[in-house]
Amino acid sequence: MIYAVAVCAALLAAAAVLTLVRIERGPSMLDRTIALDTFTATLVGAVALEAAWHRRTDTLPILVVIAMVGFVGSVTIARFAAVEPEEERRIKTREEAAAEDAARRLAEEAEERALERTAELDAADEATGDATIGHTDTVLSSGEDDAADHAAAQDETAPDEGEAR
Amino acid sequence: MTWDNVLDVLAAVCLLAGAFLSFAAGVGVLRFPDLLARMHAATKPQVLGLILVLLGLELRLRTWDAFLVVVLVTLFQMLTAPVSAHMVGRAGYRTGKVRTDLLVLDELTSDLDEARTLEHETELAHLAAERAAHAGDDVVRPSHPDTVPQEDPEP
């Protein structure tokens, strides 16, 4: 019995390694899903083999659970499978990830600057509004100025963001 | 040679066969060229391999409790494996991961083409009928520019 169990264990281990290699390589998510399903089946085999070797029954519920739940992952991934462009199938290199991070940071900073500038302009407008309160004419015109200033601020920030992106 | 020995040997044979199917699936999943071929390889340990391993387990345990659990596991696996295989195969076909040059027979593509042609023809027939109905009208209908016959005189 021990030789049979050893050979079985070796075969299952080899199968697990091979499926893991496919999970790592898999050109698409669906290939990885299939390899993962095979890996689950191998796992069930391994648990059953161990139970058979030690004649124990307390690990059998694990088999039931794996058999019940094992398919959820592949169904979910298959449901959301989409056409992947060739470029997105590989893992990004370190430099590309760093460049993307830097670009995102620049964009965030530009946005913050724009927000600060808008807040400053608003504060300035409010100050002028307070000074000329009581005059309907000027209040109205200051309101128009406000809108114009907003537009100007957005115009100023727009090219910044464009560059950052 | 006692009964126990015979059952143990049978269990070992079943376990070996199941483990071999798992190994074969691992090799197939790694080496086969496209999604459908890999699915073909991957289903071997999911049903037959699992049944063999569980049969070996049952032959080794020899209790009714274990038999119940083994039947339950087999049942669940036979219910869930086709579901995931169907979903994965469908998603693979829809997202163009099936290599049609490796297929010997591709009924789905030809059926889809046929259905598309049929739909197109129905649409054309519908258009022709509308055109015939509006042939006498002088008025150009702006809401249906496609259905307006071109030889209609402009108002």
Interface residues (C-beta under 8 A of the other chain):
Chain A: M1 A4 V5 V7 C8 A9 L11 L12 A14 A15 A16 V17 L18 T19 V21 R22 S28 L30 D31 T33 I34 A35 D37 T38 A41 T42 V44 G45 A48 L49 A51 A52 R55 T57 L60 P61 L63 V64 A67 M68 G70 F71 S74 V75 I77 A78 R79 A81 A82 V83 E84
Chain B: D8 A11 A12 V13 L15 L16 G18 A19 F20 S22 F23 A25 G26 V27 V29 L30 L35 R38 M39 A41 A42 P45 Q46 G49 L50 V53 L54 G56 L57 R60 L61 T63 D65 A66 V69 V70 L72 V73 T74 F76 Q77 T80 A81 V83 S84 M87 V88 R90 A91 G92 R94 T95 G96 K97
